[in-house]
Amino acid sequence: MRRRAPVTTDAQPIGKSTTTKGGGLLRLLLDNGALTALVALVVAMSLLSGDFLTTQNLLNVGVQAAVTAILAFGVTFVIVSAGIDLSVGSVAALSATVLAWAATNEGVPVAIAVLLAVATGLACGFVNGALISYGKLPPFIATLAMLSIGRGLSLVISQGSPIAFPESVSKLGDTLGGWLPVPVIVMVVMGLITAVVLGRTFIGRSMYAIGGNEEAARLSGLRVKRQKLVIYGLSGLFAAVAGIVLASRLTSAQPQAAQGYELDAIAAVVIGGASLAGGVGKASGTLIGALILAVLRNGLNLLSVSAFWQQVVIGVVIALAVLLDTVRRKAGATPVAAGASSGGPRGKQALQYVIAAVVAAAMVGGLALWNSTSSSGGKDLKLGMAVSTLNNPFFTEMRAGAQAEAKKQGIDLTVTDAQNDASQQANQLQNFTSGSMSAVIVNPVDSDAVGPSVRGANKAGIPVVAADRGVNKAETATLVASDNVAGGRQAAKTLADKLGGKGKIVILQGQAGTSASRERGQGFAEGIKEYPGIEVVAKQPADFDRTKGLDVMTNLLQSHADVDGVFAENDEMALGAVKALGAKAGKQVAVVGFDGTPDGLKAVEAGTLYASVAQQPRELGRMAVQNAIKAAQDKKIAAVVKVPVKVVTAKNVADFQ
């Protein structure tokens, strides 16, 4: 059987032509749908926001694209060979955790720890490849299993808490010469390696052959199983590098880092022109796809688009980019005779790129000049607020209080949702720093991980107010918060008093690695020690989520049906526990929550929830905005502003409602 000729990274698939009678720049844009989309986005964002087209912000876009791009380069190998890898986000987190654990906790030399991290990524990739090649598992199933295994091992090794990253490795998250970000350099290097592997090596040509027709590749002499081992091994290797770069930016290895990044990586590859059917894809397209996602998120932050609408817009743009590229390919297909050249002379192609670069430079210069003249006006106060998550009633209440106060004061307030992702929050804070904010309010996902971004704001002279959780290793104008540890102690005393100092209780913990979960758990543990008659029979995480609280409590009741009390580290999990307990809640079993959310207070009033430690989130948001305004105006404020914490029971719930 005739062996199918592989496709190179820079050539179109056979049957396509890159040459027409048209001119240079237009032809270049028509032949590169992703590049056209990127140029259009840059132009649109530049026109809509005067803060977008600045040197610092463009460097921010590069930094924010780096981790996704590195992951996507590895995924490109897999997709070109008609596979899929859903595990890269978890493998990235696991590799970074192994490095931090080995170097920090076990005293392993940093160089060896880095090698261990890289070996971890390779090992995960080889396991994926072995399961697919020799175990005959579909790539989707094999890598989905590794997604769970990698995340679980990361949590086991770290015990659910972030681990400080070695200082020498953390320099990967810094800049060279004070302006050139190292993550961007690493991204470019990994992109060049990807291009060389795809276009200049035997394994690269094998990827295209396998993706084009696996059976034909096998019959032509390729050892497909071995090639797949290498392909998935490369994907794991690139994931390890991405995890190290990500942890370096955050100065800590986060066990929950890079969640959902595998979807961004796959999206970047597909936006860049690769086909999920295999056989088509190139490194430059993947880089452009990652930049499109970064430009979208950066620009939408600068334009103060709602955090919820951002997800909608990004999804629509991804769908449109791929759809338009598909239409372009079909419309521009021109049959080529067998053996004919698929492209024009190299000199002509080079000239097209030179013309494109000159036009792009002129466009950027013109937009920069236009922005500098059009945005020379108002000096009104602008505040940015980076919230850890808006998928939680406590933080939506805090946002509501902040927005109400900003409206009252006539202040422009932009709120972003980090979705419990420390890396995403770092990106949002970088965008605020380059977006001419007068002051920034941050509710950290993790107190250590947010430090570098806050230091960037410090360097730019933008005051930062911490809300609910503190910031480590950076300067803040003030901390507006309630005392989670003290609240945990109050919850312990309230539950123990209700049980008369005796009984069996279970604890529903929050999301592993978050400071709120650690502090509330610490306070409760300290408080419950005062009551030796209270036995903690089980502790399980439910991630601050009501549904998970319901499921976990239902499971615990199978082995602890005689439980007398429940402490949940937030009201959402407490309400899930109430649902699982059914008629027992409030009668046979006392449940104590934390936060004092509207739903929690209703349950207290109804008697199903015995008590909630109320933090008054609306008041917290209001006071955060008040102090941010003072900080922006260089007024003196206290280092810590405490919001009162009170235990709410049926006796005093009317006062809080």
Secondary structure as UniProt FT lines:
FT   TURN            14..15
FT   HELIX           24..31
FT   HELIX           33..48
FT   TURN            50..52
FT   HELIX           55..80
FT   TURN            81..82
FT   HELIX           88..100
FT   HELIX           101..105
FT   HELIX           110..133
FT   HELIX           139..158
FT   TURN            159..160
FT   STRAND          163..164
FT   HELIX           167..170
FT   HELIX           171..173
FT   STRAND          175..176
FT   TURN            177..179
FT   STRAND          180..181
FT   HELIX           182..200
FT   HELIX           202..212
FT   HELIX           214..219
FT   TURN            220..221
FT   HELIX           224..250
FT   STRAND          252..253
FT   TURN            255..260
FT   HELIX           261..271
FT   TURN            272..273
FT   TURN            276..277
FT   HELIX           283..302
FT   TURN            303..304
FT   HELIX           307..332
FT   TURN            338..339
FT   HELIX           346..374
FT   STRAND          382..387
FT   HELIX           393..409
FT   STRAND          412..417
FT   TURN            419..420
FT   HELIX           422..434
FT   TURN            435..436
FT   STRAND          439..442
FT   TURN            447..450
FT   HELIX           451..459
FT   TURN            460..461
FT   STRAND          464..467
FT   STRAND          478..481
FT   HELIX           484..498
FT   TURN            499..501
FT   STRAND          503..509
FT   TURN            512..513
FT   HELIX           515..528
FT   TURN            529..530
FT   TURN            532..533
FT   STRAND          534..541
FT   TURN            543..544
FT   HELIX           546..559
FT   TURN            561..562
FT   STRAND          565..568
FT   HELIX           571..581
FT   HELIX           582..584
FT   TURN            586..588
FT   STRAND          589..595
FT   HELIX           598..606
FT   STRAND          611..614
FT   HELIX           617..632
FT   TURN            633..634
FT   STRAND          640..642
FT   STRAND          646..648
FT   TURN            650..652
FT   HELIX           653..656
//
